[in-house]
Structures are given as structure tokens and as C-alpha cells.
Amino acid sequence: PRSSTMRTTWQPLSNETKPLTFLLVLTVLFLFTSSCSDNIQNAHDAYNKKDYKEAHKLFLSLATDGVAQAQNTLGLIYSNGQGVPQDNKEAVKWWRLAAEQGFAPAQTNLGWMYSKGQGVPQDDKEAIKWWRLAAEQGFSQAQNNLGVMYSKGLGVPQDDKEATKWWRLAAEQGFAPAQYNLYQSTRNFTRR
């Protein structure tokens, strides 16, 4: 026999249980976040000590759990062959997973791989796609890369104004290559 207090259909939480449920959810999130941040820190510590085998092991565990920052760093580990055989296809795999979560550094790295044809077929339009996603989040390296593509007309129509726009956005954040590109572009405009 069922208890008379048992819910047999979904009902919204009562006002008495909402605060408790909210606190329980916050506690679980806090514990997961602090555990995850400790694990990320341990992985970064191993990487910075050049203990790449340990860093790989720690980042792989986090990356498999879907942590975008770990997936991005794992891509770097494979791209550079640090503690593992160098493997651009494996780097692309991890960068794509992080990029699809909206992680701007991974979107930038993935764009670079498409631009250079490393681990994937060379494809300027695909590079532009990933750089634009990162650039629109304010990631200066991607903004600079978009500026270069517009300046040279690679994957997009050549457009000096659009190139200048992206270089200016990156330069305003102190990104030195964009500052140089912006300076060079203004020198070229004054010579015309």
C-alpha cells in the first residue's frame, strides 16, 4: 500500500522545500567546482613543472569529463608532442570538443589548424568560422587572425576596413601583433 504522503504525479516543490533544494544544488555545484578547480590546478602544476606524462593523465581525466579548459590544454599537449607522440589529429579532436562548448582559446586553436591544414584539410573558410566565434567573444588572438584574413582576402573578400576593425579591437586589448598590424595598415593607407 502507498503512503498517503507519497507523490504519484509530478508536483511543483512546495515553498518549504524550495530553499532546501536550492541549498542542496548549490552545495553540489560548489563541491564539484572546487574539486574540478583543484584538479585543473594540479594538472597545470604538473604541466608547468614539465611533468608532461602526469599532466596528460590529469588533463585526460578532466577532458573526458567534458571540462573545456582541460580539452584545450590536452590539444596543446598532443599538438606539441609533450609526454605523448605528436598527433595533430588528436589535437584537433580535443580542440573541437572544447570549441563546440564555446571555449574561445580552443576555437582559435582549431581555426589555426584549419588555416594551416594540420590534422584537418586546409580550409580558410572553416578557419574564419572558428576565429569569428572566438573573436566575437573578445578573444584578441582570434580578432587579429580575422584581421589578417580580411587584409589578405583569405576565405573572405579582401576588405581593409574589416581588417582594421578586427585589428583595432585586438590592439585595444594590448595584443602586440594586432598593434603592429594596425600600425602597418595605417602606414600603407597614408602612402596611397
N, C-alpha and C positions, 0 to 999 in steps of 0.2 A: 504494500500500500504506500501511496505517495503522501508525503507530509503536506499539510495544507499551506505551508510557507514556501514550498518549492515552486520555482517558476517553470511553467511548462511552455511558455512562449516568450519571445524577446520582449523585454520591457525596459524603458529607459531607467538609468540609475536614479535612485531617489536622491533628494537633496542631502540626506545624511551620509550617503556613501560616495557622493561625488568628490568631496575633499580627500577622503581616504584613498580613493582610486587614483586621483591626481598625484598625491604624495607617493604612492607606490610606483607609478610610472616615472616620476621624477627621480626617485631613488634608483630604479633600474637603469635609467639613462645615465645618471651620474656615475654609477659603478662601471657601466660599460665604457663610458667616455674616459674616465680616469684610468681604467685598465688599458684601454686602447692607446691613450696618450703615453702611458708608461712604456708599453710595448714599442710604440713608434720611437720613443726616445732611446730605448735600449738598442733598437735596430740602427738608429742614426749614430749612436755612440760607437757601435761596432764598425760601421762604415767609416766614420771619421778616424778610427784607430787603424784603418786599412785591414781590418779583420773581415775580409770580403766573404769568406765562407760562412761565418756566423751571421753577418749582415744579410746575406742571401737567404739563409734559413729563416731568420726572423721576419724579413720583408715578405718572403713567400707565404708564410703563415698568415700575415695580415692581409696580403694581396688576395689570397684565396678567400678570405672573409669579406672581400669587397671594399677594402679601405683604399680609396683612390690615391692618396699620397704614397702609400706603400706600392701600389701598382706602378705609379710613375717612377719611383726610385728603382723598382725591380727592372723596369725598362732600361734605365740608365746602366744598371749592373750588366744586363745582357748586351747592350749596345757597346759598352766599353770592355766587355770580357773580364770583369772583375770577380774573381773567385769562381767563375764559370766560363765555359768556352764562349767566345764572342759569337753572338747569334742575333742578327738584325731582325729576322722573322719573329723570334721570341720577344724581342724588344717591342716590335710593333704590336704584337698580341697584347702585351701588358699596357702599353700606352693607349691602345684603342679602348680597352676596358675602363681605364681612368678617364679618357677623353669623353666617352659616352656618358659619364657621370657629370660632365661639365667642368672637369678639373683643367683649368687654363694651362698650367705648365705641360700637362700631357697632350693637350690639344696642339700646343706649339711644337712639341717634340714630334708628334705624329705628322704635322704639316711639314716639318723639316725632312722626314723620311720620304714623304711623297715628292717633295721638291727635288731631292737628290736621287730618288729611285733606289733606296736602300731598304731591303726587306719587303718592298712592295714595288709594283711597276711605277716608273716615274710618271707623275700626273700633276701638272701645275694647278689645274682646277681643283683637284682634291686638296692640294696644299693650301690653296686660297680658302677653301671651305673651313678647314680646321683652324687656320690662322685668324680668320674673321670671327669665329666663335670665341676664341681666346681674346682677340683684340677688343671685341665688344664688351668684354668683362674688365677691360682696362689693363690687360697684360702687355707691358711695354715691348717686350721682345717680339711678340706677335704683331703689334702695331708697326714696329719697324720693318718686319718682314713684309707686311702688306704694302708698306710704302715702297719697298724695293720692287715688288712685283708690279705695282702700278707704274713706277718710274720706267721699268724696262718693258712693260706690256707683256708680261708672262702670265698666262692663264686668265688675263683680263685685258680689256683695251688699254693701251698706253694712255695715262692721264696724270699730268704733272700736278694738277690741283689736288687730286685724290691722294697722290703720293705725299704731297706736302702736308695734307690734313693728318695722315697717319703718322708721319714723322714728327709733326708738331706735338701730337698727343703723347707720343713716347718720349720726346725730348723734354716736355714739361715735367715728366716724372724723373728726369735726370738720367735717362738711358743714353749713354755716351755715343754709341753708334748712330742713334737717331739724331742726336745733336750734330754730329759730323755730317750725316746725310742732308739734314736740313740746311746747314751752313753751305755745303757744296751746291745744293739746288738753288739757293738764293744767289750764289756767285754766278751760276750758269744763267739765271734769269737776267741778271744785270748786264751780262756780256752780250745778250741778244739785241 
